[in-house]
């Protein structure tokens, strides 16, 4: 049996995404194979035995559950179309690497100091923390979801403590970016890119609530460079689906503050306040399926 798309997932909140992908496949007369921890072993044996074939793989599980890596490796070895190929994702997950790539591409980023992993260099040479401002942000290079991030660090002691939390990671020390106010809200944006389509949203850093940006707001507030920046990031990271955070500062600069997020949380806003607006998740599912043609 041939399946047009295989979705590997293990997070209960991805059930709605799976349903949207199922509907999008049905609209185009395509088939979807869902692989979960419950049927992974059986699917794996069927793949090895040639009983089933998949044309494309969307992996949402291997970053948390290593047994799914066999499916990922199989897809790569057999030339299967992969959404967010793992080798590209691994590169994008490293904020230190992405910072250097953004700088080379001329994308604006906060002033940043990159520190070696604690296990490699426990003692640091003199750091010019003054260049970062009175308070600054500390980020481990290879963690997502805000893990290990210190938003208001102010001393060398803060840096030393943070580095030991993930001792194998590089760490980024960054100046705090303050967005300009537009229409009564901070111009901080979280933008989702999917297969060439851009879904820009206002992003509330305190509540983590998405509010889609309207076409009128893009025109009235001069936000076209925001869209262009996201397309440049897509070219740079090579991922089909990711999110990024960008702030517009008072001097008119669009500064990338959180480079490439993958995998992204696609819970529905109708079910949790910090979720992605339902219409965007539905459009993402349709776009991913359309990319199979």
PEPEBEL-V483084 format. One record per pair of residues at least 6 apart in sequence whose C-alpha atoms are under 8 Angstrom apart, sorted by the first residue. I is the first residue (numbers start at 1). J is the second residue. Records with the same first field share a line. If there is no record, write none. Layout:
I = J  J
//
This chain:
1 = 51  52  53
2 = 52  53  54  55
3 = 30  31  32  33  52  53  54  55
4 = 30  31  32  33  54  55  56  292
5 = 30  31  32  33  54  55  56  57  58  289
6 = 32  33  34  35  54  55  56  57  58
7 = 18  32  33  34  35  57  58  59  60
8 = 34  35  36  57  58  59  60  61  68
9 = 34  35  36  37  59  60  61
10 = 36  37  60  61
11 = 61
13 = 266  267
14 = 266  267
16 = 267  268
17 = 266  267  281  282  285
18 = 34
20 = 281  282  285  286
21 = 32  285  286  289
22 = 31  32
24 = 285  286  289
25 = 31  32  286  289
35 = 43
40 = 68
44 = 71
46 = 52
47 = 53
54 = 80
55 = 80  81
56 = 75  80  81  82  83  292
57 = 72  75  80  81  82  83
58 = 82  83  84
59 = 72  83  84
60 = 263
61 = 68
62 = 68  69  72
72 = 86
75 = 81  82
76 = 82
83 = 239  240  241
84 = 238  239  240  241
85 = 239
88 = 237  238  239
89 = 239  262
91 = 97  98  237
92 = 98  237  260  261  262
93 = 141  142  143  144  260  261  262
94 = 141  142  143
95 = 140  141  142  172  259  260
96 = 114  141  170  171  172
98 = 259  260
99 = 109  259
101 = 236
102 = 108  109  233  236
103 = 109
107 = 229  255  256
108 = 253  254  255  256
109 = 255  256  257
110 = 174  175  176  177  255  256  257
111 = 132  174  175
112 = 132  172  173  174  175
113 = 172  173  174
114 = 170  171  172  173
115 = 170  171  172  173
116 = 169  170  171
117 = 163  167  168  169  170  171
118 = 163  164  166  167  168  169  170
119 = 167  168
120 = 168
129 = 155  156
132 = 173  174  175  176
133 = 175  176
134 = 154
135 = 152  153  154  175  176
136 = 151  152  153  154  173  174  175  176
137 = 149  150  151  152  153  172  173  174  175  176
138 = 149  150  151  153  159  162  171  172  173  174
139 = 148  149  150  171  172  173
140 = 147  148  149  163  166  169  170  171  172
141 = 169  170  171  172
142 = 169  170
144 = 261
148 = 162  165  166
150 = 162
153 = 159
163 = 169  171
177 = 247  249  257
178 = 247  249
179 = 186  187  188  247  248  249  250
180 = 186  187  248  249  250
181 = 187
182 = 221
186 = 204
187 = 202  247  248  249
188 = 202  203  204  205  245  246  247  248
189 = 200  201  202  203  245  246  247
190 = 200  201  202  203  210  243  244  245  246
191 = 198  199  200  201  230  243  244  245  246
192 = 198  199  200  241  242  243  244
193 = 199  230  231  234  240  241  242  243
194 = 240  241  242  284  287  288
195 = 240  241  287  288  291
196 = 231  234  240
198 = 227  230  231
199 = 212  280
200 = 212  213  227
201 = 210  211  212  213
202 = 210  211  212  213
203 = 209  210  211
204 = 210
207 = 274
208 = 274
209 = 273  274  275
210 = 274  275  276  277
211 = 277
212 = 277
217 = 223
218 = 224
225 = 254
226 = 246  254
230 = 244
234 = 240
237 = 260
241 = 262
242 = 260  261  262  263  264
243 = 260  261  262  264
244 = 256  258  259  260  261
245 = 256  257  258  259
246 = 254  255  256  257  258
247 = 253  254  255  256  257
248 = 254  255
249 = 255
265 = 275  276
266 = 275  276  281
267 = 275  276
268 = 275  276  277  278  281
269 = 275  276  277  278
270 = 277  278
//
